[in-house]
C-alpha cells in the first residue's frame, strides 16, 4: 500500500489496478536499462521554481470526505492516508474514502467527531485525539478503544479535550489535554497526570497542553497556555520558560501551539501571537524570534545567551 500517495493523479481520475501494474512493469523495464549511477545523478531535489507550475489535486466531500475542515493528516505503515476532520476520521486508499464516526450505541466507535491529532505508534496502533476523548484504532478488528476522563478515577485521562498525542524515544505515550499532560502506561492502561498546582512552583505551568516534543537528547518539552515547560523526569517537576518584557531573549508570547526539532538540533517554538522562535539549545548561543509587526513587515529579534527558566 505504500504507493497510495505516489499514484495520486491516476487514482483521482479513476484508472484501474491493471493500468497501475502495467505502469509498474514499464517502469521496471526502464530502470533495468539505466545504469544505477545515472539514476542517482538524475534525481536532484526539485527546485522551488520548478514546483511553481505544479497543480494540487483535491479530495473533498465530493470524493467522500466527511468534512472540508481537515486538522490532522497521517500516512500509516500500510500506506493508507488518514484525515482527521471536524466531522470524523477518513481513510483514503487511493480509490475511495472510508469514514469513521462516533456512533451513540456503539462503544467501539470513535468517542467524538472533532479530531485534533493523529499518531501511529511503534506497534502500528493508530491514536486519534478528539475533543471528546482519546481513541486507539485496531486495524485488524476495525474497532476503537476509548480512553475517557473519569472524575472518580485519578488514573484516567485528565480531560476529554485532547489536543495532541506524542510518543517519545522510549516508546512512552504523552497526551496533551485541556486538563494537563498525561503519560499513558500501556500495561495497566492508566494515565499519570501532570497538572498545574498553584502551591507547587515546579508543577506544570498551565493545564492547557497543545504541543509535546521529545528532543534528540531525550528531554521532554511541553507547550502550554502559559509558556514552554521542560520536564525533569526524575523529580517529576518542570522548569518554566515564559515571556519576559525586559528580556528580548525570552518567548515573545506564552501561548505555545507547536514544537519541533530540526536536524541540526535546533528547537522551534510556534506561539499564538508571538510568531516562531528558534532556540539553539545544545550550543546555548542564541534565541531568535520571527514574527510580523502591525505593517506586516517581517522582523527578527536576536538575543545572545540561553534563556533562563522563569
URFENZI-V224386 format. One record per helix or strand of 2 or more residues. SS is the DSSP state (@ for helix, = for strand). FROM is the first residue (numbers start at 0). LEN is the number of residues. If there is no record, write none. Layout:
BEGIN
SS,FROM,LEN + SS,FROM,LEN
END
This chain:
BEGIN
@,3,9 + @,16,17 + @,35,6 + @,47,4 + @,60,3 + =,69,6 + =,80,5 + =,87,5 + =,96,4 + =,114,6 + =,125,5 + =,132,6 + =,142,5 + =,161,6 + =,172,5 + =,179,6 + =,189,5 + =,208,6 + =,219,5 + =,226,6 + =,236,5 + =,255,6 + =,266,5 + =,275,4 + =,285,7 + =,297,7
END
